[in-house]
Amino acid sequence: MALMMFLVLFLAMAGRSSAVFCICKDGMSEAILQKALDYACGAGADCTPILQNGACYNPNTVKSHCDYAVNSYFQRKGQVTGSCDFAGAATMSNVAPGMQSRNLVAWIKLKSFIYVGSSF
C-alpha cells in the first residue's frame, strides 16, 4: 500500500497528464458563456453541483459555472469529437476546470478524475 501511495505521489509530481477536459474560452462575453452553460445543463450535463448551495457553486461566476457544465457534458458524452465546441465558446484542455478556479476540493470530492501534475 505504501508503495502504491508513493507511486501516485511521484506521478502527481512528475507533471504528466493525459486527461482531457472541456472548458469555456477566456474572453467570451457572459451572454455567450451563459448560452453554452444553459445548453450543456439542458442536454445532459450534471449541473446540480453548480446550483446555489451546491458543492461547486463557488466561485459564483458565469465562467466558472460554464467550465463545470461544458466539462460535465463533454465527459458524459465520452469525450467524442465535437462535444466540446458549444458554438465556439469552449475548447479542450489538459487542465481541469477546477484548477483555474482553485475550487479543487469540491471538484475532487464529486468527480473521480485523476488529477496529475497540479501545481499551485
N, C-alpha and C positions, 0 to 999 in steps of 0.2 A: 504494500500500500504506500509506504514511504517513497519507494522508487517511482511509482506511478505519479505521486504528487510532485516529485522533483521534475519528472519529465514534463508535466503540464506547466509548471512554473518556468522551466527552461524554454519551452516553446513559446510561452507568452512573452518572454523577454527577448526572444530572437527576432521579433518584429515581422514575421511572415504570416500571411493570411490569404486563404483562397476564398473567403466568404464574400458574397456579393449582396449588396443592399440596394435599395431604390430610395433616393432622396429627392426632395424638391430643390430646384435650382435656385441659387442665390440671385438676387437682383430682379426677381419676378415680382409683379405687383401683388398686393394682398388679394385682389379680386381674382387673379389667375390662380393663385395658390388655393384660395377658398374653393374655387371651382374643381380643382383636382382633388382636394380633400373631400368635398361633397360626393364627387363621383366614386372615389375609392370606397368611402363608407357605405354608399348605396349599392355597390356592385360586389360586395363580398369581403371587404376588409373588416377585421375585428376592431371597431373603434370604441368599444366600451372603456378601455383604459384612458382614453383622452377626453371622456366626458367629465363634467365638473365633479370633483371629489374622487376621480379615478386615479389610479396609481401613476399614470403618466400625464396627468392634466397640466402639471407644471414642468417646464415653463409654459405659461399660457400665452402662446403666440401662434399666429396662423402658420408661420413657417415650421415651428416645432410640431404642431398637430398635423400639418401636411406631410412632413417627413415620416411620422409614425404611420399615418393612414396609407400612403402610397407604398411604403415598405411592407406593411401587413398584406396589402392586396398583391404585391409582387411575390411575396413568399407563398401566399395561399394559392397563387396561380402556378406555382412550381418554377418560378423564375424564367418563364418562357419568353422568347423574343417578342418584343412589342408590348409586354405587360408592364413596362416601366417607361412610359412616354408621357401619357396624360397631356396630349396636345402640345408637347414640347415643354411642359412645366417641370418634368422630372428627368433624372438621369441615374444611371447605375454608378455605384461607388464601392470601393473596398473598405470604406469607413462606415461603421454603423451609425445610424441616425442619432442615437443617444450619445455618441462620442462628441458630436458637435455641441450638444446642449449640456453635457456633463450630468445628465439625468440618468446615469447608468444603473443605479441601484434598483429602481423600479423596473427598468427595462430588462435587466438580467433576471429579476425575480419572475417576470411574466413570460419571458421567451427562453427557449432552450438553445439559442445560438451560442456558438463558441466564440468568445472574444479573445483574439490573439493579437499581440503586438500593440496593445494600448499604451499610450504614453500621455502623461498628464503634465 
